[in-house]
Amino acid sequence: MIALTTPEQISYYRLLTLKQGLEMEIRGFRMCRGRTCYSIIKKEFGLKGNKQRVYDQFVKIIEEAKG
């Protein structure tokens, strides 16, 4: 069991979850409700491009956040 206790840990975990969701969307999986991870990432981080290009840019953002 993992305990996320700080806001930074929770924020980083959210980034990883969005990344995993976008990977699944690239592979063709679709969620039945709500917004896609692709649309959330594009809006919150101001990224542009297709799913693969957004994914590549987002991975760089996560690497910087891990720092």
CHARMM-style PDB file with segment names, atoms N, HN, CA, C and O in Angstrom:
ATOM      1  N   MET     1       0.844  -1.173   0.000  1.00  0.00      PROA
ATOM      2  CA  MET     1       0.000   0.000   0.000  1.00  0.00      PROA
ATOM      3  C   MET     1       0.891   1.239   0.000  1.00  0.00      PROA
ATOM      4  O   MET     1       1.907   1.286   0.694  1.00  0.00      PROA
ATOM      5  N   ILE     2       0.504   2.226  -0.775  1.00  0.00      PROA
ATOM      6  HN  ILE     2      -0.321   2.188  -1.338  1.00  0.00      PROA
ATOM      7  CA  ILE     2       1.248   3.475  -0.870  1.00  0.00      PROA
ATOM      8  C   ILE     2       0.386   4.591  -0.296  1.00  0.00      PROA
ATOM      9  O   ILE     2      -0.811   4.680  -0.569  1.00  0.00      PROA
ATOM     10  N   ALA     3       1.017   5.434   0.500  1.00  0.00      PROA
ATOM     11  HN  ALA     3       1.989   5.362   0.723  1.00  0.00      PROA
ATOM     12  CA  ALA     3       0.297   6.578   1.057  1.00  0.00      PROA
ATOM     13  C   ALA     3       0.866   7.853   0.459  1.00  0.00      PROA
ATOM     14  O   ALA     3       2.049   8.155   0.620  1.00  0.00      PROA
ATOM     15  N   LEU     4       0.027   8.588  -0.222  1.00  0.00      PROA
ATOM     16  HN  LEU     4      -0.934   8.343  -0.353  1.00  0.00      PROA
ATOM     17  CA  LEU     4       0.415   9.885  -0.766  1.00  0.00      PROA
ATOM     18  C   LEU     4      -0.018  10.933   0.241  1.00  0.00      PROA
ATOM     19  O   LEU     4      -1.212  11.120   0.475  1.00  0.00      PROA
ATOM     20  N   THR     5       0.945  11.613   0.836  1.00  0.00      PROA
ATOM     21  HN  THR     5       1.915  11.461   0.646  1.00  0.00      PROA
ATOM     22  CA  THR     5       0.615  12.491   1.951  1.00  0.00      PROA
ATOM     23  C   THR     5       0.810  13.971   1.668  1.00  0.00      PROA
ATOM     24  O   THR     5       0.284  14.816   2.392  1.00  0.00      PROA
ATOM     25  N   THR     6       1.549  14.289   0.637  1.00  0.00      PROA
ATOM     26  HN  THR     6       1.977  13.603   0.048  1.00  0.00      PROA
ATOM     27  CA  THR     6       1.786  15.703   0.354  1.00  0.00      PROA
ATOM     28  C   THR     6       1.085  16.104  -0.945  1.00  0.00      PROA
ATOM     29  O   THR     6       0.835  15.259  -1.804  1.00  0.00      PROA
ATOM     30  N   PRO     7       0.775  17.368  -1.083  1.00  0.00      PROA
ATOM     31  CA  PRO     7       0.153  17.832  -2.341  1.00  0.00      PROA
ATOM     32  C   PRO     7       1.032  17.564  -3.564  1.00  0.00      PROA
ATOM     33  O   PRO     7       0.514  17.309  -4.651  1.00  0.00      PROA
ATOM     34  N   GLU     8       2.350  17.620  -3.399  1.00  0.00      PROA
ATOM     35  HN  GLU     8       2.771  17.827  -2.516  1.00  0.00      PROA
ATOM     36  CA  GLU     8       3.254  17.362  -4.511  1.00  0.00      PROA
ATOM     37  C   GLU     8       3.159  15.908  -4.969  1.00  0.00      PROA
ATOM     38  O   GLU     8       3.176  15.627  -6.167  1.00  0.00      PROA
ATOM     39  N   GLN     9       3.060  14.992  -4.015  1.00  0.00      PROA
ATOM     40  HN  GLN     9       3.046  15.221  -3.042  1.00  0.00      PROA
ATOM     41  CA  GLN     9       2.933  13.579  -4.353  1.00  0.00      PROA
ATOM     42  C   GLN     9       1.611  13.307  -5.077  1.00  0.00      PROA
ATOM     43  O   GLN     9       1.575  12.559  -6.054  1.00  0.00      PROA
ATOM     44  N   ILE    10       0.554  13.907  -4.602  1.00  0.00      PROA
ATOM     45  HN  ILE    10       0.584  14.515  -3.809  1.00  0.00      PROA
ATOM     46  CA  ILE    10      -0.756  13.724  -5.216  1.00  0.00      PROA
ATOM     47  C   ILE    10      -0.763  14.287  -6.629  1.00  0.00      PROA
ATOM     48  O   ILE    10      -1.306  13.669  -7.544  1.00  0.00      PROA
ATOM     49  N   SER    11      -0.166  15.450  -6.808  1.00  0.00      PROA
ATOM     50  HN  SER    11       0.275  15.952  -6.064  1.00  0.00      PROA
ATOM     51  CA  SER    11      -0.099  16.078  -8.123  1.00  0.00      PROA
ATOM     52  C   SER    11       0.715  15.224  -9.096  1.00  0.00      PROA
ATOM     53  O   SER    11       0.321  15.048 -10.249  1.00  0.00      PROA
ATOM     54  N   TYR    12       1.845  14.695  -8.634  1.00  0.00      PROA
ATOM     55  HN  TYR    12       2.165  14.838  -7.698  1.00  0.00      PROA
ATOM     56  CA  TYR    12       2.687  13.862  -9.486  1.00  0.00      PROA
ATOM     57  C   TYR    12       1.956  12.574  -9.871  1.00  0.00      PROA
ATOM     58  O   TYR    12       2.044  12.132 -11.017  1.00  0.00      PROA
ATOM     59  N   TYR    13       1.240  11.972  -8.927  1.00  0.00      PROA
ATOM     60  HN  TYR    13       1.169  12.331  -7.996  1.00  0.00      PROA
ATOM     61  CA  TYR    13       0.472  10.764  -9.204  1.00  0.00      PROA
ATOM     62  C   TYR    13      -0.609  11.042 -10.252  1.00  0.00      PROA
ATOM     63  O   TYR    13      -0.874  10.202 -11.112  1.00  0.00      PROA
ATOM     64  N   ARG    14      -1.222  12.206 -10.179  1.00  0.00      PROA
ATOM     65  HN  ARG    14      -1.007  12.888  -9.480  1.00  0.00      PROA
ATOM     66  CA  ARG    14      -2.244  12.588 -11.163  1.00  0.00      PROA
ATOM     67  C   ARG    14      -1.629  12.673 -12.558  1.00  0.00      PROA
ATOM     68  O   ARG    14      -2.234  12.223 -13.531  1.00  0.00      PROA
ATOM     69  N   LEU    15      -0.420  13.254 -12.659  1.00  0.00      PROA
ATOM     70  HN  LEU    15       0.071  13.620 -11.868  1.00  0.00      PROA
ATOM     71  CA  LEU    15       0.261  13.326 -13.950  1.00  0.00      PROA
ATOM     72  C   LEU    15       0.495  11.927 -14.510  1.00  0.00      PROA
ATOM     73  O   LEU    15       0.269  11.679 -15.695  1.00  0.00      PROA
ATOM     74  N   LEU    16       0.950  11.015 -13.651  1.00  0.00      PROA
ATOM     75  HN  LEU    16       1.134  11.216 -12.689  1.00  0.00      PROA
ATOM     76  CA  LEU    16       1.205   9.647 -14.107  1.00  0.00      PROA
ATOM     77  C   LEU    16      -0.084   8.958 -14.560  1.00  0.00      PROA
ATOM     78  O   LEU    16      -0.079   8.193 -15.524  1.00  0.00      PROA
ATOM     79  N   THR    17      -1.176   9.231 -13.865  1.00  0.00      PROA
ATOM     80  HN  THR    17      -1.181   9.853 -13.082  1.00  0.00      PROA
ATOM     81  CA  THR    17      -2.464   8.647 -14.231  1.00  0.00      PROA
ATOM     82  C   THR    17      -2.941   9.179 -15.584  1.00  0.00      PROA
ATOM     83  O   THR    17      -3.438   8.417 -16.413  1.00  0.00      PROA
ATOM     84  N   LEU    18      -2.790  10.478 -15.804  1.00  0.00      PROA
ATOM     85  HN  LEU    18      -2.387  11.097 -15.130  1.00  0.00      PROA
ATOM     86  CA  LEU    18      -3.157  11.058 -17.100  1.00  0.00      PROA
ATOM     87  C   LEU    18      -2.295  10.474 -18.216  1.00  0.00      PROA
ATOM     88  O   LEU    18      -2.792  10.194 -19.306  1.00  0.00      PROA
ATOM     89  N   LYS    19      -1.010  10.292 -17.945  1.00  0.00      PROA
ATOM     90  HN  LYS    19      -0.606  10.520 -17.059  1.00  0.00      PROA
ATOM     91  CA  LYS    19      -0.103   9.713 -18.939  1.00  0.00      PROA
ATOM     92  C   LYS    19      -0.550   8.303 -19.304  1.00  0.00      PROA
ATOM     93  O   LYS    19      -0.606   7.953 -20.483  1.00  0.00      PROA
ATOM     94  N   GLN    20      -0.868   7.494 -18.296  1.00  0.00      PROA
ATOM     95  HN  GLN    20      -0.823   7.779 -17.339  1.00  0.00      PROA
ATOM     96  CA  GLN    20      -1.316   6.127 -18.551  1.00  0.00      PROA
ATOM     97  C   GLN    20      -2.618   6.119 -19.349  1.00  0.00      PROA
ATOM     98  O   GLN    20      -2.790   5.307 -20.258  1.00  0.00      PROA
ATOM     99  N   GLY    21      -3.527   7.016 -19.008  1.00  0.00      PROA
ATOM    100  HN  GLY    21      -3.387   7.676 -18.269  1.00  0.00      PROA
ATOM    101  CA  GLY    21      -4.785   7.103 -19.744  1.00  0.00      PROA
ATOM    102  C   GLY    21      -4.578   7.475 -21.193  1.00  0.00      PROA
ATOM    103  O   GLY    21      -5.235   6.925 -22.077  1.00  0.00      PROA
ATOM    104  N   LEU    22      -3.667   8.406 -21.451  1.00  0.00      PROA
ATOM    105  HN  LEU    22      -3.133   8.853 -20.734  1.00  0.00      PROA
ATOM    106  CA  LEU    22      -3.373   8.805 -22.829  1.00  0.00      PROA
ATOM    107  C   LEU    22      -2.730   7.658 -23.598  1.00  0.00      PROA
ATOM    108  O   LEU    22      -3.006   7.477 -24.784  1.00  0.00      PROA
ATOM    109  N   GLU    23      -1.877   6.882 -22.937  1.00  0.00      PROA
ATOM    110  HN  GLU    23      -1.653   7.029 -21.974  1.00  0.00      PROA
ATOM    111  CA  GLU    23      -1.296   5.708 -23.592  1.00  0.00      PROA
ATOM    112  C   GLU    23      -2.394   4.748 -24.042  1.00  0.00      PROA
ATOM    113  O   GLU    23      -2.343   4.213 -25.149  1.00  0.00      PROA
ATOM    114  N   MET    24      -3.371   4.536 -23.190  1.00  0.00      PROA
ATOM    115  HN  MET    24      -3.412   4.971 -22.290  1.00  0.00      PROA
ATOM    116  CA  MET    24      -4.477   3.642 -23.536  1.00  0.00      PROA
ATOM    117  C   MET    24      -5.303   4.206 -24.694  1.00  0.00      PROA
ATOM    118  O   MET    24      -5.743   3.455 -25.565  1.00  0.00      PROA
ATOM    119  N   GLU    25      -5.512   5.515 -24.705  1.00  0.00      PROA
ATOM    120  HN  GLU    25      -5.155   6.124 -23.997  1.00  0.00      PROA
ATOM    121  CA  GLU    25      -6.262   6.139 -25.799  1.00  0.00      PROA
ATOM    122  C   GLU    25      -5.510   6.008 -27.116  1.00  0.00      PROA
ATOM    123  O   GLU    25      -6.130   5.803 -28.160  1.00  0.00      PROA
ATOM    124  N   ILE    26      -4.195   6.123 -27.086  1.00  0.00      PROA
ATOM    125  HN  ILE    26      -3.691   6.290 -26.238  1.00  0.00      PROA
ATOM    126  CA  ILE    26      -3.392   5.962 -28.298  1.00  0.00      PROA
ATOM    127  C   ILE    26      -3.547   4.544 -28.844  1.00  0.00      PROA
ATOM    128  O   ILE    26      -3.574   4.339 -30.057  1.00  0.00      PROA
ATOM    129  N   ARG    27      -3.648   3.573 -27.945  1.00  0.00      PROA
ATOM    130  HN  ARG    27      -3.626   3.740 -26.959  1.00  0.00      PROA
ATOM    131  CA  ARG    27      -3.791   2.169 -28.354  1.00  0.00      PROA
ATOM    132  C   ARG    27      -5.198   1.825 -28.817  1.00  0.00      PROA
ATOM    133  O   ARG    27      -5.443   0.718 -29.297  1.00  0.00      PROA
ATOM    134  N   GLY    28      -6.129   2.773 -28.675  1.00  0.00      PROA
ATOM    135  HN  GLY    28      -5.930   3.673 -28.285  1.00  0.00      PROA
ATOM    136  CA  GLY    28      -7.468   2.550 -29.196  1.00  0.00      PROA
ATOM    137  C   GLY    28      -8.540   2.332 -28.153  1.00  0.00      PROA
ATOM    138  O   GLY    28      -9.709   2.179 -28.509  1.00  0.00      PROA
ATOM    139  N   PHE    29      -8.190   2.313 -26.884  1.00  0.00      PROA
ATOM    140  HN  PHE    29      -7.240   2.437 -26.596  1.00  0.00      PROA
ATOM    141  CA  PHE    29      -9.200   2.143 -25.845  1.00  0.00      PROA
ATOM    142  C   PHE    29      -9.943   3.448 -25.647  1.00  0.00      PROA
ATOM    143  O   PHE    29      -9.366   4.527 -25.779  1.00  0.00      PROA
ATOM    144  N   ARG    30     -11.222   3.349 -25.329  1.00  0.00      PROA
ATOM    145  HN  ARG    30     -11.691   2.473 -25.222  1.00  0.00      PROA
ATOM    146  CA  ARG    30     -12.034   4.543 -25.105  1.00  0.00      PROA
ATOM    147  C   ARG    30     -12.778   4.415 -23.790  1.00  0.00      PROA
ATOM    148  O   ARG    30     -13.257   3.342 -23.423  1.00  0.00      PROA
ATOM    149  N   MET    31     -12.862   5.530 -23.096  1.00  0.00      PROA
ATOM    150  HN  MET    31     -12.473   6.401 -23.395  1.00  0.00      PROA
ATOM    151  CA  MET    31     -13.653   5.562 -21.880  1.00  0.00      PROA
ATOM    152  C   MET    31     -15.092   5.870 -22.292  1.00  0.00      PROA
ATOM    153  O   MET    31     -15.314   6.551 -23.292  1.00  0.00      PROA
ATOM    154  N   CYS    32     -16.051   5.385 -21.547  1.00  0.00      PROA
ATOM    155  HN  CYS    32     -15.871   4.831 -20.734  1.00  0.00      PROA
ATOM    156  CA  CYS    32     -17.434   5.540 -21.961  1.00  0.00      PROA
ATOM    157  C   CYS    32     -18.032   6.886 -21.550  1.00  0.00      PROA
ATOM    158  O   CYS    32     -19.044   7.301 -22.115  1.00  0.00      PROA
ATOM    159  N   ARG    33     -17.431   7.571 -20.583  1.00  0.00      PROA
ATOM    160  HN  ARG    33     -16.609   7.234 -20.125  1.00  0.00      PROA
ATOM    161  CA  ARG    33     -17.994   8.839 -20.125  1.00  0.00      PROA
ATOM    162  C   ARG    33     -16.899   9.874 -19.903  1.00  0.00      PROA
ATOM    163  O   ARG    33     -15.717   9.557 -19.767  1.00  0.00      PROA
ATOM    164  N   GLY    34     -17.339  11.105 -19.874  1.00  0.00      PROA
ATOM    165  HN  GLY    34     -18.298  11.363 -19.985  1.00  0.00      PROA
ATOM    166  CA  GLY    34     -16.434  12.184 -19.501  1.00  0.00      PROA
ATOM    167  C   GLY    34     -15.433  12.556 -20.568  1.00  0.00      PROA
ATOM    168  O   GLY    34     -15.460  12.056 -21.692  1.00  0.00      PROA
ATOM    169  N   ARG    35     -14.552  13.446 -20.177  1.00  0.00      PROA
ATOM    170  HN  ARG    35     -14.530  13.852 -19.264  1.00  0.00      PROA
ATOM    171  CA  ARG    35     -13.528  13.938 -21.095  1.00  0.00      PROA
ATOM    172  C   ARG    35     -12.387  12.936 -21.208  1.00  0.00      PROA
ATOM    173  O   ARG    35     -12.130  12.147 -20.299  1.00  0.00      PROA
ATOM    174  N   THR    36     -11.722  12.991 -22.337  1.00  0.00      PROA
ATOM    175  HN  THR    36     -11.931  13.632 -23.076  1.00  0.00      PROA
ATOM    176  CA  THR    36     -10.578  12.108 -22.539  1.00  0.00      PROA
ATOM    177  C   THR    36      -9.351  12.691 -21.864  1.00  0.00      PROA
ATOM    178  O   THR    36      -9.277  13.894 -21.617  1.00  0.00      PROA
ATOM    179  N   CYS    37      -8.392  11.829 -21.567  1.00  0.00      PROA
ATOM    180  HN  CYS    37      -8.453  10.851 -21.768  1.00  0.00      PROA
ATOM    181  CA  CYS    37      -7.126  12.298 -21.004  1.00  0.00      PROA
ATOM    182  C   CYS    37      -6.437  13.234 -21.996  1.00  0.00      PROA
ATOM    183  O   CYS    37      -5.794  14.209 -21.608  1.00  0.00      PROA
ATOM    184  N   TYR    38      -6.582  12.920 -23.273  1.00  0.00      PROA
ATOM    185  HN  TYR    38      -7.104  12.128 -23.589  1.00  0.00      PROA
ATOM    186  CA  TYR    38      -6.019  13.753 -24.332  1.00  0.00      PROA
ATOM    187  C   TYR    38      -6.537  15.182 -24.230  1.00  0.00      PROA
ATOM    188  O   TYR    38      -5.750  16.127 -24.289  1.00  0.00      PROA
ATOM    189  N   SER    39      -7.843  15.354 -24.078  1.00  0.00      PROA
ATOM    190  HN  SER    39      -8.482  14.587 -24.030  1.00  0.00      PROA
ATOM    191  CA  SER    39      -8.411  16.706 -24.013  1.00  0.00      PROA
ATOM    192  C   SER    39      -8.027  17.406 -22.713  1.00  0.00      PROA
ATOM    193  O   SER    39      -7.794  18.615 -22.714  1.00  0.00      PROA
ATOM    194  N   ILE    40      -7.958  16.671 -21.606  1.00  0.00      PROA
ATOM    195  HN  ILE    40      -8.147  15.689 -21.605  1.00  0.00      PROA
ATOM    196  CA  ILE    40      -7.567  17.261 -20.321  1.00  0.00      PROA
ATOM    197  C   ILE    40      -6.138  17.769 -20.394  1.00  0.00      PROA
ATOM    198  O   ILE    40      -5.852  18.892 -19.979  1.00  0.00      PROA
ATOM    199  N   ILE    41      -5.241  16.946 -20.920  1.00  0.00      PROA
ATOM    200  HN  ILE    41      -5.473  16.034 -21.257  1.00  0.00      PROA
ATOM    201  CA  ILE    41      -3.822  17.315 -21.013  1.00  0.00      PROA
ATOM    202  C   ILE    41      -3.647  18.519 -21.932  1.00  0.00      PROA
ATOM    203  O   ILE    41      -2.924  19.455 -21.592  1.00  0.00      PROA
ATOM    204  N   LYS    42      -4.303  18.505 -23.094  1.00  0.00      PROA
ATOM    205  HN  LYS    42      -4.891  17.744 -23.370  1.00  0.00      PROA
ATOM    206  CA  LYS    42      -4.182  19.626 -24.031  1.00  0.00      PROA
ATOM    207  C   LYS    42      -4.630  20.932 -23.393  1.00  0.00      PROA
ATOM    208  O   LYS    42      -3.964  21.957 -23.537  1.00  0.00      PROA
ATOM    209  N   LYS    43      -5.753  20.896 -22.691  1.00  0.00      PROA
ATOM    210  HN  LYS    43      -6.294  20.063 -22.574  1.00  0.00      PROA
ATOM    211  CA  LYS    43      -6.293  22.121 -22.106  1.00  0.00      PROA
ATOM    212  C   LYS    43      -5.435  22.614 -20.939  1.00  0.00      PROA
ATOM    213  O   LYS    43      -5.099  23.797 -20.881  1.00  0.00      PROA
ATOM    214  N   GLU    44      -5.079  21.737 -20.021  1.00  0.00      PROA
ATOM    215  HN  GLU    44      -5.351  20.776 -20.068  1.00  0.00      PROA
ATOM    216  CA  GLU    44      -4.361  22.152 -18.818  1.00  0.00      PROA
ATOM    217  C   GLU    44      -2.921  22.566 -19.083  1.00  0.00      PROA
ATOM    218  O   GLU    44      -2.386  23.433 -18.391  1.00  0.00      PROA
ATOM    219  N   PHE    45      -2.290  21.952 -20.082  1.00  0.00      PROA
ATOM    220  HN  PHE    45      -2.724  21.248 -20.644  1.00  0.00      PROA
ATOM    221  CA  PHE    45      -0.882  22.234 -20.329  1.00  0.00      PROA
ATOM    222  C   PHE    45      -0.631  23.004 -21.614  1.00  0.00      PROA
ATOM    223  O   PHE    45       0.516  23.309 -21.941  1.00  0.00      PROA
ATOM    224  N   GLY    46      -1.691  23.322 -22.342  1.00  0.00      PROA
ATOM    225  HN  GLY    46      -2.622  23.074 -22.076  1.00  0.00      PROA
ATOM    226  CA  GLY    46      -1.563  24.123 -23.554  1.00  0.00      PROA
ATOM    227  C   GLY    46      -0.797  23.441 -24.670  1.00  0.00      PROA
ATOM    228  O   GLY    46      -0.120  24.104 -25.456  1.00  0.00      PROA
ATOM    229  N   LEU    47      -0.897  22.131 -24.748  1.00  0.00      PROA
ATOM    230  HN  LEU    47      -1.447  21.592 -24.110  1.00  0.00      PROA
ATOM    231  CA  LEU    47      -0.175  21.383 -25.770  1.00  0.00      PROA
ATOM    232  C   LEU    47      -1.019  21.287 -27.032  1.00  0.00      PROA
ATOM    233  O   LEU    47      -2.248  21.356 -26.985  1.00  0.00      PROA
ATOM    234  N   LYS    48      -0.333  21.126 -28.168  1.00  0.00      PROA
ATOM    235  HN  LYS    48       0.665  21.070 -28.206  1.00  0.00      PROA
ATOM    236  CA  LYS    48      -1.013  21.026 -29.448  1.00  0.00      PROA
ATOM    237  C   LYS    48      -0.450  19.857 -30.229  1.00  0.00      PROA
ATOM    238  O   LYS    48       0.704  19.466 -30.060  1.00  0.00      PROA
ATOM    239  N   GLY    49      -1.289  19.314 -31.081  1.00  0.00      PROA
ATOM    240  HN  GLY    49      -2.227  19.632 -31.218  1.00  0.00      PROA
ATOM    241  CA  GLY    49      -0.860  18.223 -31.941  1.00  0.00      PROA
ATOM    242  C   GLY    49      -1.764  17.018 -31.792  1.00  0.00      PROA
ATOM    243  O   GLY    49      -2.774  17.050 -31.089  1.00  0.00      PROA
ATOM    244  N   ASN    50      -1.365  15.938 -32.487  1.00  0.00      PROA
ATOM    245  HN  ASN    50      -0.545  15.913 -33.059  1.00  0.00      PROA
ATOM    246  CA  ASN    50      -2.142  14.708 -32.391  1.00  0.00      PROA
ATOM    247  C   ASN    50      -1.808  14.002 -31.076  1.00  0.00      PROA
ATOM    248  O   ASN    50      -0.985  14.487 -30.299  1.00  0.00      PROA
ATOM    249  N   LYS    51      -2.442  12.866 -30.831  1.00  0.00      PROA
ATOM    250  HN  LYS    51      -3.110  12.472 -31.462  1.00  0.00      PROA
ATOM    251  CA  LYS    51      -2.268  12.190 -29.545  1.00  0.00      PROA
ATOM    252  C   LYS    51      -0.813  11.815 -29.282  1.00  0.00      PROA
ATOM    253  O   LYS    51      -0.327  11.978 -28.163  1.00  0.00      PROA
ATOM    254  N   GLN    52      -0.122  11.322 -30.287  1.00  0.00      PROA
ATOM    255  HN  GLN    52      -0.517  11.191 -31.196  1.00  0.00      PROA
ATOM    256  CA  GLN    52       1.264  10.908 -30.089  1.00  0.00      PROA
ATOM    257  C   GLN    52       2.171  12.095 -29.784  1.00  0.00      PROA
ATOM    258  O   GLN    52       3.034  12.009 -28.911  1.00  0.00      PROA
ATOM    259  N   ARG    53       1.982  13.189 -30.490  1.00  0.00      PROA
ATOM    260  HN  ARG    53       1.281  13.260 -31.199  1.00  0.00      PROA
ATOM    261  CA  ARG    53       2.815  14.376 -30.244  1.00  0.00      PROA
ATOM    262  C   ARG    53       2.540  14.964 -28.863  1.00  0.00      PROA
ATOM    263  O   ARG    53       3.465  15.384 -28.169  1.00  0.00      PROA
ATOM    264  N   VAL    54       1.267  14.993 -28.463  1.00  0.00      PROA
ATOM    265  HN  VAL    54       0.515  14.652 -29.027  1.00  0.00      PROA
ATOM    266  CA  VAL    54       0.909  15.477 -27.129  1.00  0.00      PROA
ATOM    267  C   VAL    54       1.523  14.557 -26.078  1.00  0.00      PROA
ATOM    268  O   VAL    54       2.040  15.024 -25.063  1.00  0.00      PROA
ATOM    269  N   TYR    55       1.465  13.246 -26.323  1.00  0.00      PROA
ATOM    270  HN  TYR    55       1.045  12.866 -27.148  1.00  0.00      PROA
ATOM    271  CA  TYR    55       2.063  12.285 -25.390  1.00  0.00      PROA
ATOM    272  C   TYR    55       3.560  12.543 -25.221  1.00  0.00      PROA
ATOM    273  O   TYR    55       4.059  12.579 -24.096  1.00  0.00      PROA
ATOM    274  N   ASP    56       4.273  12.723 -26.326  1.00  0.00      PROA
ATOM    275  HN  ASP    56       3.868  12.694 -27.239  1.00  0.00      PROA
ATOM    276  CA  ASP    56       5.715  12.967 -26.262  1.00  0.00      PROA
ATOM    277  C   ASP    56       6.034  14.242 -25.477  1.00  0.00      PROA
ATOM    278  O   ASP    56       6.966  14.263 -24.674  1.00  0.00      PROA
ATOM    279  N   GLN    57       5.263  15.294 -25.711  1.00  0.00      PROA
ATOM    280  HN  GLN    57       4.506  15.276 -26.364  1.00  0.00      PROA
ATOM    281  CA  GLN    57       5.467  16.548 -24.983  1.00  0.00      PROA
ATOM    282  C   GLN    57       5.140  16.385 -23.503  1.00  0.00      PROA
ATOM    283  O   GLN    57       5.828  16.939 -22.646  1.00  0.00      PROA
ATOM    284  N   PHE    58       4.100  15.633 -23.206  1.00  0.00      PROA
ATOM    285  HN  PHE    58       3.541  15.183 -23.902  1.00  0.00      PROA
ATOM    286  CA  PHE    58       3.664  15.432 -21.830  1.00  0.00      PROA
ATOM    287  C   PHE    58       4.684  14.615 -21.035  1.00  0.00      PROA
ATOM    288  O   PHE    58       4.896  14.870 -19.849  1.00  0.00      PROA
ATOM    289  N   VAL    59       5.313  13.635 -21.687  1.00  0.00      PROA
ATOM    290  HN  VAL    59       5.141  13.429 -22.650  1.00  0.00      PROA
ATOM    291  CA  VAL    59       6.344  12.843 -21.016  1.00  0.00      PROA
ATOM    292  C   VAL    59       7.492  13.756 -20.583  1.00  0.00      PROA
ATOM    293  O   VAL    59       8.042  13.577 -19.496  1.00  0.00      PROA
ATOM    294  N   LYS    60       7.854  14.713 -21.402  1.00  0.00      PROA
ATOM    295  HN  LYS    60       7.407  14.859 -22.285  1.00  0.00      PROA
ATOM    296  CA  LYS    60       8.907  15.672 -21.041  1.00  0.00      PROA
ATOM    297  C   LYS    60       8.498  16.511 -19.835  1.00  0.00      PROA
ATOM    298  O   LYS    60       9.321  16.795 -18.966  1.00  0.00      PROA
ATOM    299  N   ILE    61       7.230  16.907 -19.781  1.00  0.00      PROA
ATOM    300  HN  ILE    61       6.561  16.676 -20.487  1.00  0.00      PROA
ATOM    301  CA  ILE    61       6.727  17.672 -18.656  1.00  0.00      PROA
ATOM    302  C   ILE    61       6.808  16.854 -17.376  1.00  0.00      PROA
ATOM    303  O   ILE    61       7.177  17.374 -16.324  1.00  0.00      PROA
ATOM    304  N   ILE    62       6.462  15.573 -17.465  1.00  0.00      PROA
ATOM    305  HN  ILE    62       6.162  15.150 -18.320  1.00  0.00      PROA
ATOM    306  CA  ILE    62       6.520  14.696 -16.287  1.00  0.00      PROA
ATOM    307  C   ILE    62       7.964  14.505 -15.833  1.00  0.00      PROA
ATOM    308  O   ILE    62       8.242  14.497 -14.634  1.00  0.00      PROA
ATOM    309  N   GLU    63       8.874  14.351 -16.773  1.00  0.00      PROA
ATOM    310  HN  GLU    63       8.648  14.357 -17.748  1.00  0.00      PROA
ATOM    311  CA  GLU    63      10.284  14.195 -16.410  1.00  0.00      PROA
ATOM    312  C   GLU    63      10.813  15.426 -15.698  1.00  0.00      PROA
ATOM    313  O   GLU    63      11.594  15.309 -14.753  1.00  0.00      PROA
ATOM    314  N   GLU    64      10.394  16.611 -16.143  1.00  0.00      PROA
ATOM    315  HN  GLU    64       9.759  16.706 -16.910  1.00  0.00      PROA
ATOM    316  CA  GLU    64      10.798  17.851 -15.476  1.00  0.00      PROA
ATOM    317  C   GLU    64      10.190  17.938 -14.081  1.00  0.00      PROA
ATOM    318  O   GLU    64      10.843  18.407 -13.149  1.00  0.00      PROA
ATOM    319  N   ALA    65       8.949  17.493 -13.931  1.00  0.00      PROA
ATOM    320  HN  ALA    65       8.418  17.112 -14.689  1.00  0.00      PROA
ATOM    321  CA  ALA    65       8.286  17.537 -12.630  1.00  0.00      PROA
ATOM    322  C   ALA    65       8.951  16.579 -11.646  1.00  0.00      PROA
ATOM    323  O   ALA    65       9.010  16.848 -10.446  1.00  0.00      PROA
ATOM    324  N   LYS    66       9.448  15.463 -12.165  1.00  0.00      PROA
ATOM    325  HN  LYS    66       9.399  15.245 -13.139  1.00  0.00      PROA
ATOM    326  CA  LYS    66      10.120  14.489 -11.300  1.00  0.00      PROA
ATOM    327  C   LYS    66      11.427  15.068 -10.781  1.00  0.00      PROA
ATOM    328  O   LYS    66      11.799  14.880  -9.623  1.00  0.00      PROA
ATOM    329  N   GLY    67      12.109  15.773 -11.668  1.00  0.00      PROA
ATOM    330  HN  GLY    67      11.806  15.925 -12.609  1.00  0.00      PROA
ATOM    331  CA  GLY    67      13.346  16.483 -11.413  1.00  0.00      PROA
ATOM    332  C   GLY    67      14.132  16.028 -10.306  1.00  0.00      PROA
ATOM    333  OT1 GLY    67      15.194  16.586 -10.033  1.00  0.00      PROA
TER     334      GLY     67
END
